[in-house]
Amino acid sequence: MPFLKKQFNCYCYWPSNPKSIVEFIGGSYLATKPDITYKRFIQNLIKNNHAVHAYKYLPQFDHQELSKKAWKDFRSCKNSLFTRINKNIPTIRIGHSLGCKLHLISPDGGRNCEKFISISFNNFGANKSIPFLKNISKSLEFESEFSPSPNKTLTIIEKTYIQNNNLLIKFESDKLDQTESLLSCLRIRNKDNSKGVLLQGNHTLIASAGLREEYLGKWADDSLKRKTIIKICDLIDSFS
């Protein structure tokens, strides 16, 4: 069993001799309890001998601030792990839905990781992400949007994000996915090595498996979800 430590806003899962660190940020609301909502995904990463740092956060409009907090906490957790195992190991960043955006606008522009894996990238504006907000903002006559906005997010990625090794995973039945716009944005940059993969499933595939098992028991297991999560973890290892 891996050593589990709750440090800052992270759940840190440390195998005895990990080959790399996975810095994982989940989607809005799902990331309030990543130890439950992404349980199956995290377990498979650990089985592949990755130390996993899963960030916990509450949704807010200032995504830039969320990104900075996550980056700082990941850095502190990484230092703690290096002290524990007495060596440096590579870092992989993985995001799901909004978590992809938070990694992509991080203060270091992707410098301090070996590769980034985007799963179901989502970059919708506030009115589409929060359905009732549009009606409220109209009735109260105020404008409300995430910071950075969707367009500004893509501009930041194009201008400041320097990591070239990116694997973008999209699901066939995902109506919330905006991976294609991200892939186009990344490929504008020089020396980009971004690749896209299309898999069966929907937007919450890597999260719902953990939820189903937690609340419904093993009888509710879904073989497609289980097999797809294993495949994603294998893709993470093989991509460079």
Helices and strands as residue ranges (DSSP letters): E 3-7, E 10-14, E 20-25, G 30-32, H 34-37, H 39-47, E 50-55, H 63-85, E 91-96, H 98-104, E 115-119, H 126-129, H 133-140, H 150-160, E 166-171, H 179-187, E 195-199, H 205-216, G 218-220, H 223-238
